Amino acid sequence: MPIYEYTCKDCNEYFALLQWGNSEEEVACTRCGSKNVKKQLSSFSSSCSSDSGFSYGGSSGFSGGG
């Protein structure tokens, strides 16, 4: 179960939630309850490099490199 990170546009709270797959369920801020939230790019996916022969992407999340 992946962890998705969010920022609330109303109170600027940063929080993370465990969610099933690409669940499109409505997310509410853990501080104020607002549903005006933005999904953030996680530090794992933004720091992943192709130096190891693997690249992030595709339906499984990773694909083998040469």
N, C-alpha and C positions, 0 to 999 in steps of 0.2 A: 504494500500500500504506500504510494508516494506521499511526500510532504509537499504541500503547496504553500507558498509565502504570499502574504497580502499586505497592502497598506490601505488604511481607511482614509478616504478623501475628506471626511468630515472632521475627525479628531486626530488624524495623523498617526494612529496606533499601527504598529507593525506587528503582525502575528502570523503564525504558521498553523496549518490544519492538515491532518491525515485524511485523504480522500481516496475513494476507489477510482482507479483509472482516470479517464478524462471526464469525470462526473461533472455535469453541468448544473448541479444543485446550487441553489441560491446561497451565497455566503454572507454572513452577517459579522460585523466587527465584534470582537470579543470584549471591547471596552464599552462602546456606546450603543451597540446593536444596529447601527446603520448598515444598510445593504449597498451603500455607495462605496464599494471597495475595488481596488485594482490589483490584479495578480502580478506578482513581481518575478523577475528572472532570478532563479535560485543561484546561489554562489557556486554550486556544483556544476550546473550546466554552463555558466558563464566562464568558468575557469578550466573546463575540460579542453585538453589540447590533442592534436593528432600525432604528437611525437611518439606515442606508445603504439602506433599502428591501428588505433581504433578511433572512430569519430562518432560524435553524438549525433543522433538523428534516426530517422526511420521509425517504423511502428514499434519496434522492440526497444528503442532507445539507444542501442549501440549497433554498429555494423563493423565487421572485421575489415582490416586494412591489409595491404600487401604483405 
